[in-house]
Each structure stands twice: as structure tokens, then as C-alpha cells.
Amino acid sequence: MNIVDSFPRTVRDITNTWISLSDGCRLAARIRLPADAGENPVPAILEYIPYRKNDLTAERDERTHTYMAGHGYACVRVDLRGSGDSDGILHDEYLRQEQDDGIEVLRWIADQPWCTGAVGMIGISWGGFNGLQIAALQPPELKAIISVCSTDDRYADDVHHMGGCLLGDNLSWASTMFSHNACPPDPAVVGERWKSMWMDRLDQSGLWLAEWLKHQRRNGFWKHGSVCEDYGAIRCPVMAVSGWADGYSNAVLRLLSNLEVPRKGLIGPWSHLYPHMGHPGPAIGFLQEAIRWFDTWLKGDETGIMEEPMLRVWMQDSVPPTTDYDIRPGRWVAETDWPGKNISTTVFYLGFTWLDPEKKGGESIGLSVQSPLSVGLFAGKWCSYAAPPDLPHDQRDEDGGALVFDSDTLEKDIEILGPPVADLELSANKPVAMIAVRLSDILPDNKVTRVTYGLLNLTHRDGHDNPQPLEPEKRYRIRVQLNDIAQKFPAGNRIRLAISTVYWPLAWPSPEPARVTIYTKTSRLLLPVRKNDPKDKKLRPFGPPEGAPPLQKTLIQPTRQAWTVIRNLAKDESRLEVINDEGVYRLDGIDLEIAAKVEENYVFADDDYASLRGETRWERRFKREKWEVRTVARTLLTSDKTHFHIRAELDAWEGESRVFSRSWDKSTARDLV
């Protein structure tokens, strides 16, 4: 990233100010704005998230918000109620309280003497979600948003469920917030009341996983905050951004298709990161694009951004499979509108182990699969959060437990953009079963790189609101829509469709082993093939990634990531061990030492569905002279044929003294999952 230390406007940093809400709660805010904004007011940009403005996001915020402030904006970074240094308790994600607070915050910002009254919102993940959600409530102060790595559908396309299947990241994410919510406010900001605030958070925030598991189908719990329920409620311009390695890329194309306001879409090769920090690369000058967007809608400047294509995406080239890429080779392509006029459907028909674009006919063949629980150990994460080694490995390790259908060697390049679809006729021998469908690129040396995938809990075949059990051995027509993707399959390679009945631990398996039979004569793969557009070569290039100088910090212990598959043949036990150790560092400006580490283990024995275990352990520590706190949050999720079982523990220390300890033991009935 290019470091920019000189801006059109000198920046003033207000490290903490309090925003008082109508119920007396105070939210903590950090404001970076032009030093002369009091005399020359500017538009404002709000980022509104629970991840601690003073420390855990301070480095990112410094590079981003200082840069934008230097270009004439008041950047306001607010901790949600119950997080960071703000008052209150955070009881769950995306509650109406959060949205109502956000509307009050927007009103407060617009009323400040340094603000013109025009406010935008920007955010990644949580901040991308609530930007869309608050926009749907139509506060008059909100003039435009940039939503990065977010979703319009909290049930069908979030960290909790996919295709009606329970995602492993539901446990992982719940554990992350279990740990986050146990963090204390900073005594240097809130004063002596820090400890009482901390005890209230430890005591009242709760075990979110238990609540989430009560809602295994699409109901009002998930419809709340899902802007897909009424796209027309959003009346301000929207820029939607994501990356192909992220879990939230699908929402970009849906928002472009369904919103009626001015809108832009951008999808790069990145994981769950802002594009100027994008990995896998190439990163781009995203902050320059954000400034152009907000200059258009908050300042009324003519930047030319709305004369450019509605959608730009990174068309990925073929690559060998690996769990991390520094750079994903490819090129930028664009569509003037979405759905794109350059895209048409190419059909590949299924045969006995083959895919063919010209139907060969013949009698229908019933091909059956009952996958071992090991299928999925090399699948990577549902969402690559910062691209450690969590991308899918060579799929040959997975495909031995799946039905595979391969095309002939391609005689010419094929490029796809959008969602591939598996249109299948099938039956199952159990009332509850799932399938995982993977589209892969077979290289000339037979290595197999997963391109995209989709899941379907077959009891959700007719929708997520009212799942119905399968009638064993009855044939059903189903469609599995795979994740959106832009990918080139070059001449000389082959295309593979793989279908398994397990994808653990990316998705929690069915209650018991199930055999699924695919009937080939009436089953198809539909690919959204994009025609080459010569105008792609004339696209305005993105600038280089830029940001303000980083905060000063001292590294005490380096970070460490590990992704290890262990097969203990003596016990016939398999284990996926994930370690993300964020190391130990000190933020020099506030003299605060920070440490965080999570270990996740996903285990099964033999092919025993009752042995499935997902275990997480989060440890965090904050330390400065004469003050040290530490928390440990543990969660264990298991299941049997009828129930999910949660055991959890939360412990907190002040210095050497344990000041809080609680355990949970809860069970929830399985709801056709």
C-alpha cells in the first residue's frame, strides 16, 4: 500500500467524544475531520460497528478514516451500544435497537457545526450490513452508502446457513462474538466505571449461539434486517463491494438486480477485507473510488463515476490449487447493467462420469453416493476472513467421496460470470439429507481447483420457510444455485461437477448417513457463459492502493496461522485444527498491549455421526501499567439424531484474580437439519 502523508485538508483527530441518545445511553465516537471544518463544514461518513475503535480496529481506521478526512470529510467511527467504550449491553447482531441508535447517531452528526448535514455510511461486514439496514429505514440525513462484504438476506446468505444447511462458521462466528462481548471498556476513556460496565457485559450479553440454533428455518428472526424483504425501501445510492474469496459475494449481483436507486457493484479476488488491503491481490485504490462515490452523492461534484459501467469484476484465470494466493491472476471486466447482456446459459448434460454440452441421450442411469465424513476437510472456510491458509486445497482429496462428472478437454476458452446451477433429478434413502455441489477446474496435470460451490438441505427443496422431509426413494427435481463467480476455464483444461452428501466441517452433516441417487438423463449443469467484450480493454484502470500512515505499534510476539488435518489411523479419528494467533503488540500512542488467539477443532471418529464435535477456544488480553485483564471463552457443539448440544464456558481475570466464571449447557431440537 502506498502511504500518503499529505492531504488537501489538514486532519484533526478527536480521539473520543460522547453521543448521547434519547434513552440516556452514551455511544463512544472517534472523529477525524478537516481542522477547519468548524469554519468550512464538510459532509460526514459514519462507520458503525462493535469492534472497538480505540484498539482492535484502530490501525485500519487510521489508514482509512484519516485518508478520507484529508479529502474533505468528517469520518465518524462509533462503537455500537454495549461494545468498545459505549454504554449498554450488546444482546445480538442487527437488533432494531442498533438500527434506531444508528438513526439517532446520523441525526447527531448532521446537526454538528462541522457538518453540512449530508451523511454517508461505509462499512465492511457488520458495518456493511447495518448500512443497508439503516438505509432501508430512510433517515433523511443518509445520502449514500458503501456496503462491503455484506448481505441482503440474513438466512440464505450469511454466516449461519447456506441452502438450509447449518454452517460450521455459525459456531466459529458465535464464538468470536462470545469473546468480543467479554472485552472491557478502556479505563483510560470511561474512567472508574470500567469494571462495573465490564461485569454487566460478562453477565448479560449471553450465549448467542443458543439463540441462533432456535431458528433453523427462515422465519421472522432472520427476515428482520434482511433488506431483500423489500428492496424498494432503500432510496439512497448504494455501492456494493466484495471479493470472490469472501463469503458475501452473492449479495452484490442481487443488489444490482433488485435495487432501483443509483448503484455500483465491484467484486475483486479478495477475501474479507477492504479492497485497498485486498488479499489475494491485486489490491486496488479503493479509497480513491470511495472518495469519487461520496464526492458525487454528498458534495454534488461531477466525478464521472456514474458514467462508468454498473458492475466491475475480476475475471479469474486458471490457477493450481492452494490454500493461499498472494495474487490471483486475471483481468477486470465490466457490465453496463446487471443482469449482463453478454451472458447466456450453456448447458452441460450429465452422463456416466461425464459432462457433455451435446446431449448424448440413452437410458437414464441412477448413480448413488453416500460420502464419508472426511469429505470437506480440504474445503477451507465458508468465508476467508483475511486469507490465511483457509482456501480450498486440491479437490482430488475430496472427490474420491463424491460423484464426479468431467467434461472433455476444452477446445476453446470458456469464461463464466454469475451463478452456475445444478439442475438435478434425485432421490434419497432418508427423510433428511443434504448435497454439496462443487464446480472445479481440472488442470492438464490433473490437479483440481475448486471454482465455486453450493449446498442444499434437501428438505428445503421448495424453500426455506417451510421445509418438508423427503419421502425415501421418491424422485425429486431440485436446483442448487452455486455461489456467483467470474472464472476462465482455458482450452486444454476440463470442467468437473462433483456431488457429495457431506461437506464437513464447512456444513454440519445430516442427522444420519444418507445415500443420494442422481438420475443422469434429466440432470444438467447450467453455466452463465460470458462473451468476450472488447470494451473491457478500454476500462479506466484503478489507481494503486493508498492509505494514511499507520499507527505506531511495537510487535512483541508475531502472528501465527495454521490449518492442519490430522488422521489418527490407530483411533480412526480425524481432526481439522485451525489456529489464528494474532500475536502480541503494543499500540504505542495509548500504551496498550493487546493479545488474541483462537483455536478451533473439528473432530469425528470413524464414520460415526454421533462423534461430530466442533470446539473453539478464544483468549484475549489487554494490558498497560497497573492494569491487565484476560478472558477465555470456550464453546463445544455436538449433535445426535434429534438435538444439537452446546456446552460453553466464559472466564475473566483482572490481574491474577478470576473475577467471573459461568458455564452453559443447552440443547436444541433439530428442525430437519
C-alpha positions in Angstrom: 0.0 0.0 0.0 1.2 3.5 -0.9 1.4 5.6 2.2 0.0 9.1 1.7 1.0 11.7 4.4 0.0 14.9 2.7 -3.7 15.7 2.0 -5.7 18.6 0.6 -7.1 19.3 4.1 -5.2 19.1 7.4 -6.7 16.5 9.7 -7.8 16.9 13.3 -8.3 13.7 15.4 -10.8 13.8 18.2 -10.0 10.5 19.9 -13.2 10.3 21.9 -16.4 12.1 22.1 -19.8 11.0 23.5 -23.0 10.8 21.5 -26.0 10.9 23.9 -29.1 9.0 22.8 -32.7 9.7 23.8 -32.8 7.0 26.4 -29.6 8.3 28.2 -27.2 5.8 26.7 -23.9 7.3 25.5 -22.1 5.9 22.5 -18.3 6.4 22.1 -17.1 8.0 18.9 -13.8 8.9 17.3 -13.9 11.7 14.8 -11.3 12.5 12.2 -12.1 15.7 10.2 -10.5 18.6 8.5 -9.1 21.0 11.0 -11.0 23.9 9.6 -14.4 22.1 9.4 -15.8 24.4 12.0 -15.4 27.3 9.6 -15.9 25.3 6.4 -18.3 22.4 7.2 -18.0 19.1 5.3 -20.1 16.1 4.7 -19.7 13.2 7.1 -19.1 9.4 6.7 -20.2 7.1 9.5 -18.7 3.6 10.3 -20.8 2.0 13.0 -19.5 -1.4 14.3 -18.8 -3.3 17.6 -15.1 -3.9 17.1 -13.5 -1.3 19.5 -12.5 2.0 17.9 -9.6 2.6 20.2 -7.7 -0.6 19.7 -8.9 -3.6 17.6 -9.8 -1.6 14.5 -7.6 1.4 15.3 -4.9 0.5 12.7 -7.4 0.1 9.9 -9.4 3.1 10.9 -6.2 5.3 11.0 -5.3 4.4 7.4 -8.8 4.7 6.1 -10.6 7.5 8.0 -7.6 9.8 8.2 -7.2 9.5 4.4 -10.9 10.3 3.8 -10.8 13.2 6.3 -7.9 14.6 4.5 -10.0 14.7 1.3 -12.7 16.8 3.0 -14.9 14.5 5.1 -15.7 14.2 8.8 -15.2 10.5 9.4 -17.1 9.3 12.5 -16.2 5.9 13.9 -18.8 4.8 16.5 -18.8 1.8 18.8 -22.3 0.1 19.0 -24.2 0.1 22.2 -22.5 -2.5 24.5 -19.2 -2.6 22.7 -15.9 -0.8 23.0 -16.3 2.2 25.3 -20.0 2.7 24.7 -22.6 2.2 27.4 -25.1 -0.6 27.5 -25.2 -4.3 26.5 -24.9 -5.9 23.1 -27.5 -8.7 23.1 -27.3 -9.8 19.5 -26.4 -8.7 16.0 -28.6 -6.3 13.9 -31.3 -5.7 16.5 -33.8 -2.9 16.0 -32.2 -1.1 18.9 -28.9 -1.0 16.9 -30.7 0.5 13.9 -32.6 3.0 16.0 -29.4 4.1 17.7 -27.8 4.5 14.3 -30.6 6.8 13.1 -30.0 8.9 16.2 -26.3 9.0 15.5 -26.9 10.1 11.9 -29.1 12.9 13.2 -26.5 14.0 15.8 -23.8 14.0 13.1 -25.9 16.1 10.7 -26.6 18.6 13.5 -22.9 19.3 14.3 -21.5 22.7 13.2 -18.7 21.0 11.3 -21.2 19.0 9.1 -23.1 20.2 6.1 -25.9 17.9 7.0 -25.1 15.3 4.4 -24.0 11.9 5.8 -22.9 8.7 4.2 -22.2 5.3 5.7 -19.3 2.9 4.9 -18.6 -0.5 6.4 -17.3 -4.0 5.9 -19.2 -7.0 7.2 -21.2 -5.8 10.2 -20.9 -2.2 9.1 -21.9 -3.2 5.6 -25.0 -5.0 7.0 -26.2 -2.1 9.1 -25.5 0.4 6.3 -28.1 -1.4 4.2 -30.5 -1.9 7.1 -30.4 1.7 8.2 -30.7 2.9 4.6 -34.0 0.8 4.4 -35.3 2.9 7.3 -34.8 6.0 5.1 -33.3 8.5 7.6 -33.2 11.9 5.7 -29.6 12.6 6.7 -28.3 9.4 4.9 -27.5 10.3 1.3 -25.4 7.3 0.1 -23.7 4.2 1.4 -20.8 1.9 0.6 -21.6 -1.7 1.7 -18.6 -4.0 1.7 -18.8 -7.8 2.2 -22.4 -7.8 3.4 -25.7 -9.5 2.6 -29.3 -8.6 1.8 -30.5 -12.0 3.2 -29.6 -13.0 6.7 -30.9 -16.5 6.4 -30.0 -17.7 2.9 -26.7 -16.0 2.5 -25.0 -15.2 5.8 -22.6 -16.9 8.2 -25.4 -19.0 9.8 -26.9 -21.1 7.0 -26.4 -21.9 3.3 -29.0 -23.7 1.3 -30.8 -24.6 4.5 -27.7 -26.3 5.9 -26.1 -25.2 9.2 -22.7 -23.7 8.5 -19.6 -24.5 10.6 -18.9 -20.8 10.6 -22.1 -20.3 12.6 -20.2 -21.8 15.5 -17.0 -20.0 14.6 -18.7 -16.6 14.4 -20.7 -17.1 17.5 -17.5 -17.9 19.4 -15.8 -14.8 18.0 -18.7 -12.6 19.3 -18.8 -14.6 22.6 -15.2 -13.4 23.1 -15.7 -9.9 21.7 -18.6 -9.3 24.1 -16.4 -10.2 27.1 -13.9 -7.4 26.4 -13.9 -4.5 28.9 -14.1 -0.8 28.0 -10.9 1.1 28.4 -10.4 2.7 31.8 -8.4 5.5 30.1 -11.6 6.5 28.3 -14.5 5.6 30.6 -12.8 6.1 34.0 -13.5 4.2 37.2 -16.8 2.8 36.0 -15.0 0.5 33.5 -15.2 -2.5 35.9 -19.0 -2.3 36.6 -19.5 -1.9 32.8 -17.4 -5.0 32.2 -19.2 -7.1 34.8 -22.5 -6.1 33.2 -21.3 -7.2 29.8 -20.0 -10.5 31.1 -23.2 -11.2 32.9 -25.8 -10.1 30.4 -24.6 -10.3 26.8 -25.4 -14.0 26.7 -24.6 -17.0 24.5 -25.7 -16.0 21.1 -25.2 -19.5 19.6 -28.0 -20.9 21.7 -30.5 -18.3 20.4 -29.4 -18.7 16.8 -29.9 -22.5 16.9 -33.5 -22.0 17.8 -34.1 -20.6 14.3 -33.1 -23.3 11.8 -35.5 -22.2 9.1 -36.3 -18.9 7.5 -38.6 -17.1 9.9 -39.1 -13.6 11.4 -35.9 -13.8 13.3 -33.9 -13.8 10.1 -36.2 -11.7 8.0 -35.6 -8.8 10.3 -32.6 -7.0 8.9 -32.8 -8.8 5.5 -33.3 -5.9 3.1 -34.3 -8.4 0.4 -37.7 -8.4 2.1 -38.3 -5.0 0.5 -35.6 -3.7 -1.8 -37.7 -0.7 -2.6 -37.3 0.6 1.0 -33.7 1.6 0.1 -33.9 5.0 -1.6 -30.3 6.3 -1.4 -27.5 5.3 -3.8 -25.6 2.1 -3.0 -22.1 0.9 -3.8 -21.9 -2.8 -3.1 -18.4 -4.4 -2.9 -17.0 -7.9 -2.2 -14.4 -10.4 -3.2 -14.6 -13.9 -4.7 -12.7 -15.4 -1.7 -15.2 -13.8 0.6 -18.4 -15.4 1.8 -20.6 -12.5 0.8 -20.0 -12.0 -2.9 -23.5 -13.1 -4.0 -25.2 -10.1 -2.5 -23.5 -7.7 -4.9 -25.2 -9.1 -8.0 -28.6 -9.4 -6.2 -28.5 -5.8 -5.1 -27.7 -4.6 -8.6 -30.6 -6.7 -10.0 -33.2 -5.6 -7.4 -32.4 -2.1 -6.2 -34.0 0.8 -8.2 -31.6 3.5 -6.9 -28.3 4.6 -8.5 -25.9 1.7 -7.7 -22.5 0.3 -8.5 -21.0 -3.2 -8.0 -17.4 -4.2 -7.5 -16.0 -7.7 -6.9 -12.3 -8.4 -6.9 -10.3 -11.6 -6.0 -10.2 -10.6 -2.3 -11.1 -12.2 0.9 -13.0 -10.5 3.8 -11.0 -7.2 3.5 -11.4 -3.7 2.2 -10.1 -3.7 -1.4 -7.2 -1.3 -0.7 -6.0 -4.0 1.7 -7.2 -6.8 -0.6 -5.7 -10.3 -0.4 -5.4 -12.3 -2.6 -4.3 -9.4 -4.7 -4.3 -7.3 -6.7 -5.4 -4.7 -4.2 -6.7 -1.5 -5.7 -7.1 2.2 -4.9 -10.4 1.7 -3.3 -10.2 4.8 -1.1 -9.9 6.9 -4.3 -13.1 5.2 -5.6 -14.9 5.7 -2.3 -14.0 9.4 -2.5 -15.3 9.7 -6.0 -18.6 8.0 -4.9 -19.1 10.2 -1.9 -18.0 13.3 -3.8 -20.8 12.6 -6.2 -23.6 12.0 -3.7 -22.5 14.0 -0.7 -20.9 17.0 -2.3 -22.7 17.1 -5.7 -19.4 17.0 -7.6 -19.1 15.7 -11.2 -16.7 12.8 -10.8 -17.7 10.7 -13.8 -18.3 7.6 -11.7 -21.9 7.2 -12.7 -21.0 7.3 -16.4 -18.9 4.1 -15.9 -20.3 0.6 -16.1 -22.6 -0.6 -13.3 -20.5 -3.6 -12.5 -16.8 -4.4 -12.5 -15.4 -7.8 -11.6 -12.1 -9.6 -11.6 -12.3 -12.4 -14.1 -10.0 -15.0 -12.6 -7.6 -17.1 -14.6 -7.0 -20.8 -14.0 -4.6 -21.4 -11.2 -3.2 -24.5 -9.4 -5.0 -25.3 -6.1 -3.5 -24.0 -2.9 -4.8 -22.6 0.4 -3.4 -19.1 -0.1 -2.6 -16.9 -3.0 -0.6 -13.6 -3.0 -2.1 -12.7 -6.4 -5.0 -14.2 -8.3 -4.1 -13.7 -12.0 -6.9 -12.3 -14.1 -8.3 -9.1 -15.6 -11.0 -6.6 -14.9 -14.2 -6.9 -16.9 -17.4 -4.8 -16.8 -21.1 -5.0 -17.5 -23.1 -1.9 -18.2 -26.1 -3.3 -16.5 -26.9 -6.4 -14.5 -28.0 -8.9 -15.5 -25.4 -8.6 -18.2 -26.3 -8.7 -21.8 -23.0 -10.5 -22.6 -24.1 -13.6 -20.6 -26.0 -16.6 -21.8 -26.6 -20.1 -20.4 -24.6 -23.1 -21.7 -26.0 -26.5 -20.7 -23.8 -29.5 -19.9 -25.7 -32.8 -19.6 -24.7 -35.4 -17.0 -23.8 -38.9 -18.1 -21.9 -41.8 -16.6 -19.0 -39.8 -15.1 -19.1 -37.2 -17.9 -20.4 -33.7 -18.8 -21.3 -33.0 -22.4 -22.7 -29.8 -24.0 -24.3 -32.0 -26.6 -26.8 -34.4 -25.1 -25.9 -38.0 -25.9 -29.2 -39.4 -24.8 -29.5 -43.0 -23.8 -31.2 -44.6 -20.8 -31.2 -42.8 -17.5 -28.5 -44.0 -15.2 -29.0 -43.8 -11.4 -25.7 -43.1 -9.7 -25.6 -43.2 -5.9 -23.3 -41.7 -3.4 -23.0 -41.9 0.4 -20.0 -39.8 1.2 -17.6 -40.4 4.1 -17.5 -37.7 6.8 -14.0 -36.8 5.6 -15.3 -35.0 2.5 -14.9 -31.4 3.3 -11.7 -31.5 5.4 -9.9 -29.7 2.4 -12.8 -27.3 1.6 -11.4 -24.3 3.5 -13.6 -21.8 5.3 -17.1 -20.7 4.2 -15.5 -17.2 4.3 -11.8 -16.5 4.0 -11.7 -13.7 6.6 -8.2 -12.5 5.9 -6.8 -15.1 3.6 -4.6 -17.2 6.0 -4.3 -20.8 4.7 -8.1 -21.2 4.6 -8.9 -21.5 0.9 -9.8 -24.9 -0.7 -7.0 -27.4 -1.3 -6.6 -29.8 -4.2 -10.1 -31.3 -4.7 -8.8 -34.7 -5.6 -8.7 -35.2 -1.8 -12.4 -34.6 -1.7 -13.6 -36.1 -5.0 -13.0 -39.7 -4.0 -16.0 -39.5 -1.7 -18.2 -37.8 -4.3 -19.9 -38.4 -7.7 -17.8 -36.7 -10.3 -18.7 -35.7 -13.9 -15.9 -34.4 -16.1 -16.1 -32.6 -19.4 -13.8 -33.5 -22.4 -10.7 -31.4 -22.7 -11.9 -27.9 -23.7 -11.0 -26.9 -27.3 -11.6 -23.2 -26.6 -11.7 -20.9 -23.5 -14.9 -20.7 -21.6 -15.5 -17.7 -19.2 -18.4 -17.6 -16.8 -19.8 -14.7 -14.8 -22.7 -15.3 -12.3 -24.2 -18.3 -10.5 -23.8 -21.8 -12.0 -26.8 -24.0 -11.3 -27.0 -27.8 -10.9 -30.5 -28.8 -12.1 -30.8 -32.4 -10.8 -33.3 -35.2 -10.5 -32.5 -37.3 -7.4 -33.8 -39.4 -4.6 -32.6 -40.2 -1.1 -32.9 -43.1 1.3 -33.5 -41.0 4.4 -36.0 -38.2 5.2 -33.2 -35.7 5.9 -30.3 -35.4 3.5 -28.0 -32.7 2.1 -25.8 -32.4 -1.0 -22.8 -30.3 -1.7 -22.2 -29.4 -5.3 -18.8 -28.2 -6.5 -17.7 -26.8 -9.8 -13.9 -27.3 -10.4 -11.2 -26.6 -12.9 -9.1 -29.7 -13.9 -5.6 -28.7 -14.9 -3.6 -30.6 -17.5 -1.6 -32.3 -14.7 -5.0 -33.5 -13.2 -4.8 -31.1 -10.2 -8.3 -29.9 -9.3 -9.0 -26.3 -8.2 -12.5 -25.6 -6.8 -14.1 -22.7 -8.6 -17.4 -22.4 -6.7 -19.9 -24.5 -4.8 -23.4 -24.7 -3.4 -25.2 -26.5 -0.6 -28.8 -27.7 -0.3 -30.5 -29.3 2.6 -32.9 -31.4 0.5 -35.8 -30.8 3.0 -35.5 -27.1 1.9 -36.0 -28.1 -1.8 -39.2 -25.9 -2.1 -38.0 -23.0 0.1 -36.5 -22.2 3.4 -39.7 -21.1 5.2 -41.5 -24.5 5.4 -39.0 -27.4 4.9 -40.5 -30.9 4.4 -39.0 -34.3 5.0 -38.1 -36.4 2.0 -40.1 -39.5 1.1 -37.3 -42.1 0.9 -36.6 -43.3 -2.7 -39.1 -40.8 -4.2 -37.6 -38.8 -7.1 -37.4 -35.0 -6.8 -36.4 -32.2 -9.1 -34.1 -29.8 -7.4 -31.9 -26.8 -8.2 -28.7 -26.0 -6.4 -27.5 -22.4 -7.2 -23.8 -22.2 -6.7 -22.0 -19.1 -5.4 -21.5 -16.4 -8.0 -18.1 -16.4 -9.7 -16.1 -15.0 -12.6 -13.8 -17.6 -13.9 -11.9 -18.6 -17.0 -11.6 -22.3 -18.0 -8.8 -22.3 -20.6 -8.6 -24.5 -23.6 -6.7 -27.7 -22.6 -8.4 -27.9 -19.1 -11.5 -29.7 -18.2 -14.6 -28.8 -16.1 -15.7 -31.0 -13.2 -19.0 -31.2 -11.4 -18.7 -33.1 -8.0 -21.6 -34.0 -5.8 -21.3 -35.3 -2.2 -23.7 -35.9 0.7 -21.2 -34.4 3.3 -19.1 -31.2 3.4 -17.9 -31.2 7.0 -16.9 -29.0 8.8 -18.0 -26.3 6.3 -21.5 -27.5 6.9 -22.9 -29.6 9.7 -23.9 -33.1 8.4 -27.4 -34.6 8.3 -28.6 -36.5 11.4 -27.5 -39.8 10.0 -25.7 -41.1 6.9 -27.8 -40.7 3.7 -27.5 -42.1 0.3 -28.5 -39.9 -2.6 -29.1 -41.1 -6.2 -28.6 -38.8 -9.2 -30.6 -39.7 -12.3 -28.4 -38.5 -15.2 -30.7 -38.4 -18.2 -32.7 -35.5 -16.7 -29.9 -33.8 -14.8 -27.9 -30.8 -16.1 -25.3 -28.2 -15.2 -26.1 -24.7 -16.3 -23.2 -22.3 -16.8 -23.5 -18.5 -17.1 -21.1 -18.1 -20.0 -19.9 -14.6 -20.7 -19.0 -13.5 -24.2 -15.7 -11.6 -24.5 -16.3 -7.8 -24.7 -13.6 -5.7 -26.5 -14.6 -2.7 -24.3 -13.0 -4.4 -21.3 -9.6 -3.4 -22.6 -10.7 0.3 -22.5 -11.8 0.3 -18.9 -10.3 3.1 -16.8 -7.6 1.4 -14.6 -7.9 1.6 -10.9 -5.3 3.6 -9.1 -2.8 2.0 -6.7 -3.9 1.2 -3.2 -3.4 4.1 -0.9 -3.8 4.9 2.8 -2.8 7.3 5.5 0.3 6.5 7.6 -0.3 3.6 10.1 -0.4 3.9 13.8 2.8 3.4 15.7 2.9 -0.1 17.3 5.5 -2.4 18.7 5.5 -6.1 17.8 6.1 -8.2 20.9 5.1 -11.6 19.5 4.5 -12.4 15.8 1.2 -13.8 14.4 0.7 -17.4 13.5 -1.8 -19.2 11.4 -2.2 -22.9 11.0 -4.7 -25.2 9.2 -3.9 -28.8 10.0 -5.7 -32.0 9.0 -4.8 -35.0 11.3 -5.8 -38.6 10.6 -5.1 -40.8 13.6 -5.5 -44.2 12.0 -4.9 -46.0 15.3 -8.1 -44.5 16.7 -9.7 -43.9 13.3 -10.2 -40.3 14.3 -10.0 -37.3 12.0 -9.3 -33.7 13.2 -9.2 -30.3 11.5 -7.2 -27.9 13.7 -7.4 -24.2 12.9 -5.2 -21.7 14.8 -5.3 -18.0 14.3 -2.9 -16.4 16.7 -2.9 -12.6 16.3 0.3 -12.3 18.3 1.1 -9.7 20.9 1.6 -6.0 20.1 1.5 -2.6 21.8 -0.3 0.4 20.5 2.3 3.0 21.4 0.0 6.0 21.3 -2.2 4.7 24.1 0.4 2.4 25.7 -1.9 -0.7 25.4 -0.7 -4.2 24.9 -3.1 -6.5 23.1 -3.1 -10.3 22.5 -5.7 -12.5 20.9 -5.7 -16.2 19.9 -8.4 -18.6 18.7 -8.1 -22.4 18.3 -10.8 -24.3 16.5 -11.0 -28.1 16.4 -13.5 -30.1 14.3 -13.4 -33.9 15.1 -15.1 -37.1 14.1 -14.3 -40.8 14.7 -14.7 -43.5 12.1 -17.9 -42.6 10.2 -19.8 -42.1 13.4 -22.2 -39.1 13.1 -22.7 -39.1 16.9 -19.0 -38.3 17.3 -19.0 -35.0 15.5 -17.6 -32.2 17.6 -16.9 -28.5 16.9 -14.7 -26.9 19.6 -13.5 -23.3 19.9 -11.3 -21.5 22.4 -10.8 -17.8 22.3 -8.3 -16.0 24.6 -7.8 -12.2 24.7 -5.7 -10.0 26.9 -5.4 -6.2 27.4 -2.5 -4.8 29.4 -1.0 -1.5 30.4 0.9 -0.3 33.5 -1.1 -1.3 36.7 -4.0 -2.8 34.6 -4.4 -6.2 33.0 -7.5 -8.2 32.0 -7.8 -11.5 30.3 -10.8 -13.5 29.1 -11.2 -17.1 27.9 -14.3 -18.2 26.0 -14.8 -21.9 25.2 -17.7 -23.4 23.1 -18.4 -27.1 22.3 -21.1 -28.1 19.8 -22.1 -31.7 19.3 -25.2 -33.4 18.0 -27.2 -36.6 17.9 -30.1 -37.7 15.6 -32.6 -35.4 17.4 -30.7 -32.5 19.0 -27.8 -30.1 19.0 -25.9 -29.8 22.3 -23.9 -26.7 23.4 -21.5 -26.6 26.3 -19.8 -23.2 26.9 -17.7 -21.5 29.5 -16.6 -17.9 30.0 -13.9 -16.9 32.4 -12.4 -13.5 33.1 -9.4 -12.3 35.1 -8.3 -9.0 36.5 -4.6 -9.4 37.1 -4.1 -12.8 38.7 -7.6 -12.9 40.2 -10.5 -14.6 38.4 -13.4 -12.2 38.7 -16.1 -14.0 36.6 -16.9 -17.6 35.6 -20.0 -19.0 34.1 -20.9 -22.2 32.2 -23.8 -23.1 29.9 -25.3 -26.5 29.0 -28.1 -26.2 26.4 -29.8 -28.5 23.9 -32.0 -27.6 20.9 -34.1 -30.0 18.8 -33.0 -30.4 15.2 -35.5 -28.9 12.8 -35.0 -31.1 9.6 -31.3 -30.0 9.7 
